[in-house]
Amino acid sequence: MDKQKNKVVNGINTGMLSSAVVPIHNAVSYICETLDSLLRQEEALDEIIVVDDASTDGTCQIVEQIASRDSRVKLHRFSSKQGVSAARNYGVQIAKNDWILFMDGDDVASLQLLSEQLNRVKQLENTGFEKVILIHSAYQQIDQDGKKIGGVFRWKQVLPHELFGYFILRNHIITVSGALVRRDALLEVGGFNPHLHFAEDWDLWLRLSLRGAFGYVDTPLVLVRRHQCNTSKTITVMRGGELAVLKQYRYSEIEKAIFRRNLSWEINAVNYAGILLQLDKCDIGLPFIEQALCRNPLLMAGHFLLGLYNVKQKSWEKAKANFAQVLEIDGDHGAACNNLGVLLAVSGEMKEALHYFHRAATLYPGYLDAVQNMKLILGKEIRNLSYEQFHMTWRELRPVLLRYEE
């Protein structure tokens, strides 16, 4: 293959060669489509490293057949299961190029993915971004049959000094697939933490965000498949993984990062208090919420978070009033609808509770908390349901929801 052809992206001489790293485990149903999308990239990949984590189906045989037709595909097999982080890290270690494109063995890349990303690197560098170490894009979820689910997941371009503050609040690169990362940066921070079984990607993005700039392409360039075998499909275990990552950082470090963002003091204060709520530090966070609401009495996020603080303190009536206040400001606030419904149901107001659960599920299709709460009421003849049986939503919803299982 003539590698010089790989260096031109939309007329720009990038000089950038890239390796794809694809971890697989029993991916027989989807691996052909995944590899085909990588082999057909407009900006050709120099190598595609497939790391098999001890599959027991016919996945490796399929990969070997593809590799026999295209020498860029290279299969490496683990004799025993070591986990997706170990598989990705191994691929990074043996890769020979400066850029690593991650792709899971059931997801699909747009044929323009790599060209759009490398182009974005040059654009950012030309506008003053000194060290771009990661590029990611918007993406679309699909089901096991390839049918699109919901809308497009989008983010925004942020400045390097804001990165950690945004990412400590929430993972904005929700899928590893399609992330293009500099190999030297990955090696410098130690790659994925193999001891984390959930939120290991978020953990890596946080460490990388302290080392350089991230670029974002606001075009859906990856199809992310949701199906029964996804390791990140269960919301309960994902929350546990996120908490383990958060606990690695000092409160002072988090506070400083949050307030470095180019947002109002009130928004930053409420966001910081939201992290403190996750860490069960309500006594530290409450003054931030109260001061934010003093400055801006119509701050919806402040009223919502105050409601959650009151739920923690089992101040049910105060929490009801907080969530009702949110809905006065924005009647389409799905999480407030759900949470108000929980508190109404606990007090025996089942008809009213069902109204709010139904509205939340209508506004946000696939909203598990609201759907589960409706099922709980409709499936029980017992009227005295306890708070612990319901599903409270502990942070505001994304515009488009991730699809999880119970």
Secondary structure, DSSP 8 states (H G I E B T S, - for coil): --GGGGGEETTEE----EEEEEEESS-TTTHHHHHHHHHT-SS--SEEEEEEE---SSHHHHHHHHHHH-TTEEEEEESS---HHHHHHHHHHH--SSEEEE--TT-EE-TTHHHHHHHHHHHHHHTT-S-EEEEEEEEEEE-TTS-EEEEEE------GGGHHHHHHHS-S---STT-EEEHHHHHHHTSS-TT-SSSHHHHHHHHHHTTSEEEEEEEEEEEEE--TT-TT-BHHHHHHHHHHHHTTS-HHHHHHHHHTSSS-HHHHHHHHHHHHHHTT-HHHHHHHHHHHHHH-TT-HHHHHHHHHHHHHTT-HHHHHHHHHHHHHH-TT-HHHHHHHHHHHHHTT-HHHHHHHHHHHHHHSTT-HHHHHHHHHHHT---S---GGGS----S---SS----B-
